[in-house]
């Protein structure tokens, strides 16, 4: 199986964001309206889980659980979402997945586009 070249970059960028979560989660995020770092972490973590479900469950209506209410648990929750997504994406790119445009297509050509939009 061929590993796709952007998986290491996704891992690297996710680790950099995860490191930010070691600090004050109430800081504002520039260019994200009134969102705080905690809001962005929840959005990204839920998005990671949604994208993983698009591949594993072949559905786009998955509702990921919210982040923990305790700030000290948010970083691990986010990190777990990254691990889940990377494990799912590190598979055969010809695997069918749910996409915005039917029919189901290999995840590398369909759901990957949704990942790049974030």
Backbone torsions as a table, in degrees:
resi	resn	phi	psi	omega
1	UNK	NA	140.9	179.6
2	UNK	-93.6	127.9	176.0
3	UNK	-82.9	135.1	-177.1
4	UNK	-75.5	143.5	-171.5
5	UNK	-67.2	-21.4	-177.2
6	UNK	-87.0	-7.5	179.4
7	UNK	-62.8	-42.8	176.0
8	UNK	-62.3	-36.3	177.8
9	UNK	-66.8	-41.8	177.2
10	UNK	-61.1	-41.5	178.3
11	UNK	-63.3	-45.3	-178.6
12	UNK	-64.1	-48.2	-178.5
13	UNK	-67.5	-36.4	177.7
14	UNK	-66.5	-38.2	177.3
15	UNK	-65.4	-38.5	178.4
16	UNK	-64.5	-43.2	178.0
17	UNK	-66.4	-41.1	179.8
18	UNK	-59.0	-37.0	178.0
19	UNK	-62.4	-33.3	177.2
20	UNK	-62.9	-27.7	-176.0
21	UNK	-76.0	-1.7	174.3
22	UNK	-79.1	-7.4	-175.4
23	UNK	-109.2	-167.5	-177.6
24	UNK	-63.3	116.2	-177.9
25	UNK	-80.7	-2.7	-179.5
26	UNK	-93.3	1.0	-179.7
27	UNK	-69.7	143.0	178.5
28	UNK	-68.2	152.0	176.9
29	UNK	-107.2	111.6	178.9
30	UNK	-56.1	143.8	177.7
31	UNK	70.0	13.7	177.8
32	UNK	-124.7	37.0	178.1
33	UNK	60.2	-130.3	-178.4
34	UNK	-95.9	15.9	179.6
35	UNK	-68.5	147.3	172.3
36	UNK	-105.1	169.4	179.8
37	UNK	-56.3	-37.7	178.7
38	UNK	-61.2	-41.5	178.6
39	UNK	-62.0	-43.2	-179.8
40	UNK	-66.2	-41.2	177.9
41	UNK	-60.9	-42.6	179.2
42	UNK	-65.5	-43.7	179.1
43	UNK	-59.5	-46.7	-178.3
44	UNK	-69.5	-41.7	179.6
45	UNK	-64.5	-41.3	177.8
46	UNK	-68.3	-37.2	177.0
47	UNK	-63.8	-39.5	176.8
48	UNK	-60.0	-44.5	-178.8
49	UNK	-69.5	-36.0	176.9
50	UNK	-63.0	-45.4	-179.4
51	UNK	-64.5	-39.1	177.6
52	UNK	-62.4	-41.4	179.3
53	UNK	-67.2	-31.0	177.6
54	UNK	-61.3	-31.3	178.9
55	UNK	-87.2	-50.1	-173.7
56	UNK	-75.2	-41.1	-176.3
57	UNK	-100.4	-8.4	-179.2
58	UNK	54.2	48.5	179.2
59	UNK	-145.0	150.5	-178.6
60	UNK	-109.7	3.8	-177.4
61	UNK	-102.5	16.4	-178.3
62	UNK	-66.7	132.5	176.6
63	UNK	-108.2	104.1	-179.7
64	UNK	-70.4	148.3	178.8
65	UNK	-67.7	151.8	178.8
66	UNK	-69.6	164.4	176.9
67	UNK	-67.8	156.9	176.5
68	UNK	-60.4	151.5	179.0
69	UNK	-74.6	-25.1	-178.6
70	UNK	-84.4	118.9	-175.8
71	UNK	-55.1	-37.4	-177.5
72	UNK	-65.3	-14.9	-179.9
73	UNK	-98.3	-9.5	-175.0
74	UNK	-66.9	-41.3	-178.2
75	UNK	-59.9	-47.7	-179.7
76	UNK	-65.0	-38.3	177.7
77	UNK	-61.4	-45.6	178.4
78	UNK	-64.1	-46.7	-179.0
79	UNK	-58.6	-40.1	178.0
80	UNK	-63.2	-35.3	179.0
81	UNK	-67.6	-36.2	177.3
82	UNK	-66.6	-46.4	178.3
83	UNK	-57.3	-43.2	179.8
84	UNK	-61.6	-47.8	-178.3
85	UNK	-64.2	-45.7	-178.8
86	UNK	-63.0	-39.0	178.3
87	UNK	-63.1	-39.9	-179.6
88	UNK	-70.3	-41.0	-177.1
89	UNK	-76.7	-20.5	179.2
90	UNK	-86.1	59.5	-178.9
91	UNK	-138.4	-176.4	-179.9
92	UNK	-60.5	118.5	-179.6
93	UNK	-61.7	-13.1	178.1
94	UNK	-84.6	-2.9	178.7
95	UNK	-61.5	131.0	178.3
96	UNK	-67.7	148.3	179.4
97	UNK	-146.9	160.0	173.7
98	UNK	-68.2	139.7	176.1
99	UNK	-133.9	168.2	177.1
100	UNK	-69.3	-26.1	-176.4
101	UNK	-117.8	114.9	178.3
102	UNK	-64.3	160.8	-4.3
103	UNK	-78.7	175.9	175.3
104	UNK	-55.5	140.9	-178.1
105	UNK	-131.8	166.2	174.6
106	UNK	-55.9	139.8	-173.2
107	UNK	-60.7	-30.2	-177.5
108	UNK	-65.9	-24.2	-179.5
109	UNK	-102.8	-16.8	-176.3
110	UNK	-110.6	-72.0	-175.6
111	UNK	-66.7	-25.9	177.9
112	UNK	-59.1	-32.3	177.3
113	UNK	-64.2	-37.1	178.1
114	UNK	-66.1	-34.6	-179.8
115	UNK	-67.0	-37.1	-178.0
116	UNK	-72.7	-19.3	-177.3
117	UNK	-74.7	-17.4	-177.4
118	UNK	-75.6	NA	NA
